[in-house]
């Protein structure tokens, strides 16, 4: 009998909290442009394909520039 596929779990944290600064594998809630800039700086050394925070902040800043 084969093992079932693991269930993908997503962890959500407040963007203005300390966990957003320390963890890479979390999804951000209520991310503002100002906070996106701060988190982008804190996660700048992390490869975007390994850091969800890096990707989310980049996207937030991108859509803010388009508006």
Secondary structure, 3 states (H helix, E strand, C coil): CCCCCCCCCCCEEECCCHHHHHCCCCEEECCCHHHHHHHHHHCCCCCCCCCHHHHHHHHHHHHHHHC
